[in-house]
């Protein structure tokens, strides 16, 4: 166990065009781990309910979007701000070794876990060149 | 980065502005800091609230203590379990124990503190103690 002060990564605004409401869109912080049977992605998306997550896979690009319910305590005004609230957006380009039909996602306590199992036919096919 | 030196040759300020824009928002990098969690503070007449983003923390692993006018949020962010031959392709999240004290502008009535944790966001609403509220003094006409 380390006992020192470490740095914490802070979410940063994503490089997306402006939104209508003028709020920032944030790029969720991610961990990506590769194991023998696939890749799992862990994204921090606090404030997003499980049914407000939208994951799409199109032409090898995996886009993850999350809409937040902004926290607004009743009858109180924001007087000191250290973080901003806004939707999340991030996209990843995948290699073709994944089976798109077997991608699973789970959301709990503001953490999105996406599991991408390796496709069975991911073994490369070697083409033998015959000498004429 | 693309610097349009050629077509902005006669406007050095435009070039400077585009340079500044690139410096101000470095692509694909993250800010980091030693304070965790970061908090937002909300105030009203008789109450105030502290909100903090704590993704991935079980509500049971979260500890909130109050003493006089000091509120402390502490807990631990667990490390993701990995097998021996797993490879980290990207590691941006942080973990470990944390503690964040917040000094409030009034003494806390411990019976008036309410904490809610939803989707990784903590919201602590604190009521001001009755004896701590300012008393109004009526001015009598002579």
Interface residues (C-beta under 8 A of the other chain):
Chain A: X2 X5 X6 X7 X8 X9 X10 X11 X12 X15 X29 X30 X31 X32 X33 X34 X35 X36 X39 X42 X44 X45 X46 X47 X48 X49 X69 X71 X73 X75 X76 X77 X78 X79 X80 X81 X82 X83 X109 X110 X111
Chain B: X25 X27 X29 X30 X31 X32 X33 X34 X35 X36 X38 X39 X40 X41 X42 X43 X44 X47 X48 X49 X51 X53 X54 X55 X56 X57 X58 X59 X80 X82 X83 X85 X86 X87 X88 X89 X90 X91 X92 X93 X94 X96 X117 X119 X120 X121 X123 X125
